Amino acid sequence: MPARLLGGLAAALLTTAGLIGTSTAQAAGTHPPAPSAAAATTAAVPRHAVTGYWQNFDNGATVQKLKDADDAYDIIAVSFAESTGQPGAVTFRLDPAIGYGSTDEFKADIKAKQAAGTSVILSVGGERGAVSVNDAASAKNFADSVSGLMDEYGFNGVDIDLENGLDATYMTQALKAVHDRHGDVVVTMAPQTIDMQSPQNEYFKTALGIKDFLTAVNMQYYNSGSMNGCDGKVYSQGTVDFLTALACIQLEGGLDPSQVGIGVPASARAAGSGYVAPSVVNAALDCLTRGSSCGSFKPAKTYPGLRGAMTWSTNWDAANGNAFASQVGAHVHGLP
């Protein structure tokens, strides 16, 4: 996600029609959820989900409490957990600028969102986040601290938004340890475009390493230069082709369609570059799921199970009249 200077979810029933668990493997029953302190407030993630990052800071976007984030969001990623002096460990502190009178008030907002069917997860990193998980000790510290914050606040899971390097071996180890403690954990990732150009990249390898419980990879289709699509052609950001041809790499590189989402800025002010209108996002979603509204690139097949879309951020969306939530949100929820 862009840094602050860039301008920068009572339990839902898992058997409700149209809802699935946090992964296709769990939905199939291959990974029965392990007991956890947060289990009582776990919301199911819909088949097609809208994800939004909620800013725990004031950077010029609309300052909002968690309860004020638009109801269209199925997953809200609280941004951000930050590093501590212990390698791999993270912590979370509310920014006074948000206006919460107490931590209990924030926890109550989390529970209210979850009661309404939204999963609320904790995002780690951000553009300036310096969390390093590169050995067994730091992997354990990461898992211990994330699990502790999930228990303390009632978070449904964790989002990995590390933009300054990632070690697939130890991040996979850490996330598996979190899953061992919270079998119903929601795990999302927000890699940059360069991180998902090949299954051999560390971010891609991490996603594949936790495929049996990964919820979604919402790659950031912004603040990026031109990139290769799955057809070997080069595409420029800000177009339908950029969204579809790059998503195709993940879809054909080993991820299940239910684990792929399109991440875009909520407004032109939310990122340095790469903003596209909601209509462009919707066209890309239709191209990938229905084979319609494509640009020059048209995938060889459709992926009706595509997870959905993500935006940075709920705050910038609010500042833009909640255009993403209302237009892209409604479209995602209407996908096949």
C-alpha positions in Angstrom: 0.0 0.0 0.0 1.1 3.6 -0.4 2.8 5.1 2.6 1.1 7.8 4.6 2.7 10.4 2.4 1.4 8.9 -0.8 -2.2 9.5 0.4 -2.3 7.2 0.9 -14.5 -7.7 8.6 -22.0 -12.6 16.2 -20.3 -15.0 13.7 -21.6 -15.5 10.2 -22.7 -19.0 9.4 -20.2 -20.9 7.3 -23.1 -22.8 5.6 -24.9 -19.7 4.4 -25.7 -19.9 0.7 -23.0 -18.2 -1.4 -20.4 -18.2 1.3 -17.3 -20.2 1.6 -14.6 -20.6 4.1 -11.2 -19.0 4.1 -9.9 -21.3 1.5 -11.1 -23.9 -1.0 -9.3 -26.6 1.0 -11.1 -25.7 4.2 -14.4 -25.5 2.3 -13.7 -29.1 1.2 -13.1 -30.1 4.8 -9.5 -31.0 4.4 -8.4 -28.5 7.1 -10.9 -28.5 10.0 -10.5 -25.2 11.9 -8.5 -25.4 15.1 -10.0 -23.8 18.2 -8.9 -20.2 18.7 -9.8 -17.2 20.9 -11.2 -15.4 17.9 -13.3 -18.3 16.6 -16.5 -17.0 18.1 -16.3 -13.9 16.0 -15.1 -15.4 12.7 -17.0 -14.2 9.6 -17.1 -16.3 6.5 -15.6 -14.8 3.4 -18.0 -14.6 0.5 -17.3 -16.4 -2.8 -16.7 -13.0 -4.3 -15.3 -10.5 -1.9 -14.4 -6.8 -1.7 -11.4 -6.0 0.3 -10.5 -2.5 1.6 -7.6 -1.3 3.7 -8.5 0.9 6.6 -6.0 3.6 7.6 -4.9 3.8 11.2 -3.4 7.2 10.5 -4.4 10.6 9.0 -2.7 11.3 5.6 -5.3 13.7 4.0 -7.9 11.0 3.2 -11.2 10.9 5.2 -10.4 10.0 8.8 -12.9 7.4 9.9 -13.4 4.9 12.7 -13.6 1.3 11.6 -17.4 1.3 12.1 -17.7 4.0 9.4 -16.1 2.0 6.6 -18.7 1.2 3.9 -20.7 -1.9 4.4 -19.8 -3.2 0.9 -16.4 -4.3 2.2 -16.3 -8.1 3.0 -12.7 -7.9 4.3 -11.2 -4.9 6.0 -7.4 -4.9 6.5 -6.4 -2.7 9.4 -3.2 -0.9 8.4 -0.7 -1.4 9.7 1.0 -3.6 12.2 4.6 -2.4 12.7 7.9 -4.0 13.6 9.3 -4.1 17.1 12.9 -4.3 18.3 12.6 -8.1 18.1 13.3 -9.6 14.7 10.1 -10.7 13.0 7.8 -9.5 15.7 5.0 -7.0 15.1 2.8 -4.8 17.2 -0.2 -2.6 16.7 -1.1 0.7 18.3 -4.1 2.9 17.6 -3.2 6.3 16.2 -4.7 9.1 18.4 -5.6 11.0 15.2 -8.4 8.5 14.5 -10.3 9.6 17.5 -10.9 6.4 19.5 -11.4 7.1 23.2 -10.1 3.6 24.1 -8.8 0.3 22.7 -12.1 -1.2 23.9 -14.0 1.1 21.6 -11.9 -0.1 18.7 -12.4 -3.8 19.7 -16.2 -3.1 19.8 -16.1 -1.8 16.3 -14.3 -4.9 15.2 -17.0 -7.1 16.7 -19.7 -5.0 15.2 -18.2 -5.4 11.7 -17.8 -9.2 12.2 -21.4 -9.4 13.4 -22.4 -7.9 10.1 -20.4 -10.5 8.2 -17.2 -8.6 7.6 -13.8 -10.2 8.3 -11.4 -7.8 10.0 -7.7 -8.6 9.6 -4.4 -7.0 10.5 -2.1 -5.9 7.7 1.6 -6.1 8.2 4.0 -3.7 6.6 3.0 -1.1 4.1 5.3 0.7 1.8 7.6 1.7 4.6 7.0 -1.3 6.8 10.3 -2.9 7.7 9.4 -6.4 9.0 12.0 -9.0 8.3 11.2 -12.7 8.5 14.3 -14.4 7.3 15.2 -17.2 9.7 13.5 -19.7 12.0 13.7 -17.4 15.1 12.1 -14.4 13.3 9.4 -16.7 11.8 8.5 -17.8 15.3 8.4 -14.3 16.6 6.2 -13.2 13.7 3.8 -16.1 14.3 3.7 -15.5 18.0 3.1 -11.8 17.7 0.5 -12.1 15.0 -1.4 -14.8 16.8 -1.2 -12.8 20.0 -2.7 -9.7 18.3 -5.4 -11.9 16.8 -6.3 -13.1 20.2 -6.1 -9.6 21.9 -8.1 -7.7 19.3 -10.2 -10.5 17.8 -8.8 -10.1 14.3 -9.8 -12.7 11.8 -6.4 -13.0 10.2 -3.5 -11.3 8.7 -2.5 -9.5 5.5 1.0 -9.5 4.2 1.9 -6.2 2.6 5.7 -6.3 2.7 7.2 -4.2 0.0 10.9 -4.3 0.9 11.6 -8.0 0.4 10.2 -11.3 1.6 11.8 -14.7 2.2 9.4 -17.4 1.0 10.8 -20.2 3.1 10.4 -18.4 6.4 7.3 -16.4 5.7 5.6 -19.7 4.6 6.8 -21.2 7.9 5.5 -18.3 9.9 2.0 -18.3 8.3 1.7 -22.0 8.6 2.4 -21.6 12.4 -0.4 -18.9 12.6 -2.7 -21.3 10.8 -1.8 -24.1 13.2 -3.1 -21.9 16.0 -6.1 -20.3 14.2 -7.4 -22.9 11.7 -10.0 -20.5 10.4 -7.5 -17.7 9.7 -8.1 -15.3 6.8 -4.8 -14.7 5.0 -4.4 -12.2 2.2 -1.4 -10.8 0.5 -0.8 -7.5 -1.5 2.3 -8.0 -3.5 3.5 -5.4 -6.0 3.3 -6.3 -9.7 7.0 -7.2 -10.0 6.5 -9.7 -7.2 4.0 -11.8 -9.1 5.6 -12.0 -12.6 6.8 -15.6 -12.1 6.0 -18.5 -9.7 9.7 -18.4 -8.9 9.4 -15.0 -7.2 9.5 -15.1 -3.4 6.0 -13.6 -3.0 4.5 -16.0 -5.5 6.3 -18.9 -3.9 4.9 -17.9 -0.5 1.4 -17.8 -1.9 1.8 -21.2 -3.4 3.3 -22.5 -0.2 0.2 -21.6 1.8 -2.3 -22.4 -1.0 -4.3 -24.8 1.1 -5.4 -22.0 3.4 -4.7 -18.8 1.5 -7.7 -16.6 1.1 -6.6 -14.1 -1.6 -3.7 -12.4 -3.3 -4.8 -8.8 -4.1 -1.9 -7.7 -6.2 -1.3 -3.9 -6.4 -2.0 -2.9 -10.0 -0.6 0.6 -9.4 2.6 2.4 -8.6 4.0 0.1 -11.2 5.8 0.5 -14.6 4.8 -1.6 -17.6 4.8 -5.3 -16.9 4.6 -8.6 -18.9 1.3 -10.3 -19.3 0.8 -14.1 -19.4 1.0 -13.9 -23.2 4.5 -12.4 -23.1 3.4 -9.0 -24.3 4.1 -5.8 -22.3 1.2 -3.9 -20.9 1.0 -0.4 -19.4 -0.8 0.2 -16.1 -4.1 2.0 -16.1 -5.8 -0.2 -18.7 -8.2 -3.2 -18.7 -5.4 -5.3 -20.4 -3.0 -4.5 -17.6 -5.4 -5.9 -15.0 -6.4 -9.0 -17.0 -3.1 -10.0 -18.6 -1.3 -9.8 -15.2 -4.0 -11.6 -13.3 -3.7 -14.3 -15.9 -0.1 -15.0 -14.7 -1.4 -15.9 -11.2 -4.4 -17.8 -12.5 -2.2 -19.9 -14.8 0.7 -20.0 -12.4 -0.9 -22.2 -9.7 -3.3 -20.1 -7.7 -7.0 -21.1 -7.6 -9.2 -18.4 -9.1 -10.8 -18.0 -5.7 -7.4 -16.8 -4.5 -7.0 -14.0 -7.0 -8.2 -10.4 -6.6 -7.6 -7.1 -8.4 -6.1 -4.4 -6.2 -6.5 -0.7 -7.3 -6.4 2.7 -5.7 -9.8 4.2 -4.6 -8.9 7.5 -6.2 -6.3 9.3 -8.2 -4.9 10.8 -4.9 -4.6 7.3 -3.3 -1.5 6.3 -5.2 1.3 7.8 -7.3 0.0 6.2 -10.5 -2.2 3.5 -11.8 -5.7 4.8 -10.8 -8.5 3.5 -13.0 -12.2 4.3 -12.9 -14.6 1.7 -11.4 -15.9 1.0 -14.9 -12.4 -0.3 -15.9 -12.2 -2.5 -12.9 -15.6 -3.9 -13.6 -14.7 -4.5 -17.3 -11.6 -6.5 -16.1 -13.7 -8.5 -13.7 -16.2 -9.3 -16.5 -13.4 -10.2 -18.9 -11.8 -12.7 -16.4 -15.1 -14.2 -15.2 -17.3 -14.0 -18.2 -15.0 -13.4 -21.2 -16.8 -10.1 -22.0 -15.7 -6.5 -21.9 -12.0 -7.4 -22.6 -9.5 -5.2 -24.3 -7.0 -6.4 -26.8 -6.0 -9.3 -24.4 -8.6 -12.0 -23.9 -7.8 -15.0 -21.7 -8.0 -18.5 -23.3 -10.7 -19.4 -20.7 -12.8 -17.7 -18.0 -12.4 -17.9 -14.3 -15.9 -17.5 -12.8 -14.6 -18.3 -9.3 -12.3 -15.1 -9.2 -12.3 -13.8 -5.7 -13.0 -10.1 -6.4 -11.3 -6.8 -5.9 -9.4 -4.7 -3.4 -8.8 -1.0 -2.9 -6.4 1.3 -1.1 -8.2 2.5 0.9 -11.6 2.7 2.6 -10.5 6.2 3.7 -9.6 7.4 0.2 -12.8 5.7 -1.1 -14.8 7.8 1.4 -13.1 10.9 0.2 -14.1 9.9 -3.3 -17.8 9.5 -2.4 -17.4 5.7 -1.8 -17.4 5.2 -5.6 -15.3 2.0 -5.4 -17.6 0.4 -2.7 -20.8 1.3 -4.5 -19.8 0.6 -8.1 -17.1 -2.1 -7.9 -18.6 -3.5 -4.7 -21.9 -4.1 -6.3 -20.3 -5.6 -9.4 -18.2 -8.0 -7.4 -21.2 -9.2 -5.5 -23.0 -9.8 -8.8 -20.3 -11.9 -10.3 -21.3 -15.5 -11.4 
